[in-house]
Amino acid sequence: MSRVSKPHEIVERALELSTADGCVVIADEGSSANLRWAGNALTTNGVTRGRTLTVIATVDGTQGTASGVVSRSAVTTDDLEPLVRAAEAAARGAGPAEDAQPLVDGVPSSPDFTDAPAETGSDVFAEFAPALGDAFARARSGGRELYGFAHHQLTSTYLGTSTGLRLRHDQPNGTLELNAKSPDRTRSTWAGRSTRDFKDVDPAELDAELAQRLRWAERRIELPAGRYETLLPPTAVADLLIYQLWSSTARDAAEGRTVFSKPGGGTRIGETLSELPLSLRSDPHAPGLESAPFVIAHASGDGASVFDNGLPLTSTDWIREGRLEHLTTTRHTAGLTGLPVAPAIDNLVLEGGGEQSLEEMVAATTGRGLLLTCMWYIREVDPATLLLTGLTRDGVYLVEAGEVVGEVNNFRFNESPVDLLSRATEAGRTEKTLPREWGDWFTRAAMPALRIPDFNMSSVSPGV
């Protein structure tokens, strides 16, 4: 057995072993539980546990400070010194780091830094699993088949630095994806949920929602490509705006490479992006969407810097009442651009719409429009406009005079989320949602449905 097995002890020992000018150690202790099902029956379930240790060494030189980063899994005492030396060798072999800054200090230690890591297990599904079994029975009697999976992960992150930081964050993360199919597999629809503990997920509610959509799909209508009034559900709005957030780095904007670049130089901060009073924000303390309240950076990139590890995070408005307020910055890129320090935060909320549910927005459709289920295979076409392309999936429905009258074919779309915000004519009630496309990387989102009067369905897709 390892002589040093507790994560905080591993962090302390790695820091003791360091001979570099600066050192950051991040220990991620993770556990996960999952259920999978197909054809109205559970197929597999399991529980896993793992550890990853990241060592970031910084070495000062006459031309600047270099950094080296090495990560390994299943680390024990015997692995520590080779890991630390590898990070130091990487730093000494690298040139000066462009994003070099003094390591963060002066942040109060987490009171639970020395506590054992939090863990999840099969008991997280204690209430959910029986309710799922009831949903299987209802689906079977209703002539539909349920497929999907539920996954719960709990990661305890311990962050220590040579400047004295000792921080810890426990991050629960649960996702549920549920597909309903007709027995002949010609009709399919999807619903997803994000949750911290599966206590707020109701399989019966999801099954009823999917059953209704399968009934809508009994009538098939073929439509050509074109621009249609379209209701984007919260999951689709989340997928689009998450990509927008990922593309909102201040440095790229200031250097003229993105949709947030101002013609002639500078950024578009201060410009109105939407006539609706919409506010897009991230807040590590948002109820039900809580995320790390300090920077955890395992590597440096366009929107993150290993030198910022431990930097406190606070609520940040990216867009406030339709006006662009902030672009993401590290301390380094804030200095380059003259903008405030605004690191990325691991959640996203769009607010400022009305109180209408998606169903009420459907009923308020006076002419002809489309209702989407979700999007997938989203890819960037043009960074200068943030033009994205992608496909609709698992149900596009035709709405006429406030009623869904059938299912139509799928489409490929070409749209920019920034442009969509400027053209949206209505936003509904903000609610927690699971992004379909980005759910493996970004799950903490709350969005309203949006009404777009002329959404560009650029071509017909043969996908289901």
Secondary structure, DSSP 8 states (H G I E B T S, - for coil): --S--SHHHHHHHHHHH--SSEEEEEEEEEEEEEEEEETTEEEEEEEEEEEEEEEEEEEEETTEEEEEEEEEES--HHHHHHHHHHHHHHHHTS---TT-----------TTTTS------GGGGTTHHHHHHHHHHHHHHTT-EEEEEEEEEEEEEEEEETTS-EEEEEEEEEEEEEEEE-TTSS-EEEEEEEESSSTT--HHHHHHHHHHHHHHTTSEE---SEEEEEEE-HHHHHHHHHHHHHT-BHHHHHTT-STTB-TTSSB-TT-B--SS--EEEE-TT-TT----SB---SS-BTTB-GGGTT-B---EEEEETTEE---B--HHHHHHHT-------S-EEEE---S--HHHHHHT--SEEEEEEEEEEEEEEETTTTEEEEEEEEEEEEEETTEEEEEE-EEEEEE-HHHHHHH--EE---EEE--SSSTTT---EEE--EEEEEEEEEEEE---
